């Protein structure tokens, strides 16, 4: 049986005490990196290890589960919690996802679903 996580893929634990500000700064930095990776045509790149042969014909994931809709939802929730100041127009990006997902769903035969489609 494979382990659920690989410690080599994570930062090691430290002896530093918990610090709310350091945690908030780290979340904000991750959000900035996510926004910087956005491409108006390709949305967000897929991780090389996530290459999926049954993925969308155009290779772009738009759904909530592993795609752009989920990324936007996460960024919005973090913004609502005061942990991120968005620089992208999430509503405009989300507005274009439905039509594009009809033309190229995340999974073959998934239909018009933003969860997995």
C-alpha positions in Angstrom: 0.0 0.0 0.0 1.3 3.4 -0.9 1.5 6.1 1.9 -0.9 9.0 1.7 1.8 11.6 1.7 5.4 11.9 0.8 7.4 13.9 3.4 10.0 14.8 0.8 7.3 16.9 -1.1 6.6 19.1 2.0 8.6 21.6 4.0 9.9 20.0 7.2 8.4 20.9 10.6 10.4 23.5 12.5 10.7 24.5 16.2 9.3 27.9 15.4 6.2 28.8 17.5 3.0 29.4 15.6 2.7 33.0 14.4 -0.5 34.3 12.9 1.2 37.0 10.9 3.7 34.6 9.4 0.9 32.3 8.4 -1.1 35.1 6.9 1.9 36.3 5.0 2.5 32.8 3.6 -1.1 32.5 2.5 -1.0 35.9 0.8 2.3 34.9 -1.0 0.7 31.7 -2.2 -2.3 33.6 -3.6 0.0 36.1 -5.3 1.9 33.1 -6.9 -1.5 31.6 -8.0 -2.6 34.9 -9.6 0.8 35.3 -11.3 0.5 31.9 -12.9 -2.8 32.9 -14.6 -2.9 33.0 -18.4 -6.0 34.6 -20.0 -6.1 31.9 -22.7 -4.9 28.8 -20.8 -6.2 29.8 -17.4 -3.9 27.9 -14.9 -1.3 25.4 -15.9 -1.8 21.8 -15.0 0.9 20.3 -12.7 3.1 18.0 -14.8 2.3 15.1 -12.5 -1.4 15.7 -13.1 -1.3 14.9 -16.8 -4.5 13.1 -17.4 -5.3 11.2 -20.7 -9.0 11.7 -20.2 -8.7 15.4 -19.6 -10.4 18.1 -21.7 -9.5 18.0 -25.4 -7.9 21.4 -25.1 -6.0 20.4 -21.9 -7.6 23.1 -19.8 -9.4 22.2 -16.6 -12.3 24.6 -15.8 -14.3 22.9 -13.1 -14.4 23.3 -9.4 -12.8 20.0 -8.5 -9.4 20.5 -10.2 -9.8 23.5 -12.4 -10.2 27.2 -12.8 -13.6 27.5 -11.1 -12.1 25.9 -7.9 -9.1 28.1 -8.1 -11.3 31.2 -8.3 -13.5 29.9 -5.5 -10.4 29.4 -3.2 -9.0 32.8 -4.0 -12.4 34.4 -3.4 -12.9 32.6 0.0 -9.4 33.7 1.1 -10.2 37.3 0.0 -13.4 37.2 2.0 -11.4 36.0 5.1 -9.1 39.0 4.6 -6.1 36.9 3.7 -5.8 37.9 0.1 -6.3 41.1 -2.0 -7.3 40.0 -5.5 -5.7 41.5 -8.6 -7.6 39.4 -11.1 -11.2 40.0 -12.1 -12.5 36.6 -10.8 -16.1 37.3 -11.9 -15.1 38.0 -15.5 -12.9 34.9 -15.6 -15.7 32.7 -14.1 -18.2 34.2 -16.6 -16.2 32.7 -19.4 -15.9 29.2 -18.0 -19.4 27.8 -18.7 -19.4 28.2 -22.5 -15.8 27.0 -22.8 -16.6 24.0 -20.6 -19.4 23.1 -23.0 -17.0 23.1 -25.9 -14.3 21.3 -24.0 -15.4 19.6 -20.8 -12.9 18.5 -18.2 -13.8 14.9 -18.8 -15.2 13.3 -21.9 -19.0 13.1 -21.6 -19.1 15.1 -18.4 -21.6 17.6 -19.9 -22.3 21.1 -18.7 -21.1 20.8 -15.1 -18.6 23.1 -13.4 -18.0 20.5 -10.7 -16.3 18.1 -13.2 -17.2 19.3 -16.7 
